[in-house]
Structures are given as C-alpha cells and as structure tokens.
Amino acid sequence: MLSNKILLVAAYGGAVQSWLGNVECELFEGGEPSLAFMYASSGSPTGGFGTLHPLLETVKANTEISRVVISVNAATLFMTESYLYFDNVSSPQFGIKFEKLSKIIIHSTTGGEPFTISDVQSCWDNINRGYDLFSEDLANWGYTNLTAGSILDFPLELEWYE
C-alpha cells in the first residue's frame, strides 16, 4: 500500500493534500418531475444558496467550490444529476478544472460507508465546465445514504496533489 502511495505522489509530483467540509444544498427547484438542490458561493453566477463550512480556499489558495447541484426524481427520489464546480476566488471564470484533484469522497448521513470517486478527471464535462459526478452507483448509494428535506447536507472530502 505504501509503495502505491509513493508511486502516485511521484506521478502527480507532490504530496497529498485534503479538505473535509460540510455542504448544505438548499432546495431551489421543486415539483414534477424533479427536485434540485444547490449550494452556490456568493460569487457564482447563481449566487448565494446553501452553505459550505469550512471554505475550500482556507486550505487551497484561490480555489473555491462555486456550486454543487444535485437533482433527484420527485417520484422515486433517485438521483438524476450531480455536478461539482470549482472557480478561482480572485478572478472568477465560472468553471475551472481542478487539475490535480484525485479523489472525491461523499460521506453518508445515515451511518453507511462513504462513496468514493477515484477517477475524478474522467468526470470533467468541458461543455458545462464542471465535474459530472452522476452514475447509477452514486444514485443507488445516495438513495440509502443521504437524507433531505428542504436542505440536503452531507460531509464532502477532496484529495489532490501539490
């Protein structure tokens, strides 16, 4: 296991850095056929939905999580969409690629195992300028491991190389 970490550090050119925060996404669109929850930083184009604590920029200079968007089917409550957007704090560009991001871990709010996305860069959506995290596996996991009312909140963990 240690040799794998050494190889990864050598491949990415730096030490592993991490951030763990709590994301609170507010219900911003409700009804048939879907419900949409969003966190949006005050500087994002949609501005000021939900909360994020602590902010990513406290450990990754000039990089913020600008938006988290999660949609679920209103009838089945299964996830249908999940996007994560990053931006520069000092000069917003509305969607930047976090080049050395290597892992996203979504923690359960019901006591279950966390959901890990290890091939993060393959999730980059160049058209929407964000990470499209949706998969059937994530939808199935989210159905039993996340709970929501008017707020969908969960711990989110990021790992990257510097």
Number of C-alpha atoms within 10 A of each C-alpha: 5 7 8 9 12 12 11 16 16 12 10 15 12 14 14 16 14 16 17 18 15 16 22 21 25 23 21 15 12 14 10 9 10 17 20 22 24 27 29 23 21 14 18 22 13 13 13 16 20 22 18 21 12 13 18 20 14 12 14 14 11 14 19 23 22 28 29 22 19 22 21 21 16 15 11 10 15 19 23 17 17 20 20 20 23 23 24 18 16 11 9 17 13 17 21 20 16 17 11 16 20 19 17 20 16 21 21 20 18 11 10 12 12 17 17 15 16 13 11 18 17 10 15 20 15 12 6 12 18 23 23 20 18 16 13 11 9 20 18 12 19 21 14 14 20 17 14 14 8 12 17 20 22 20 17 18 17 18 16 20 19 12
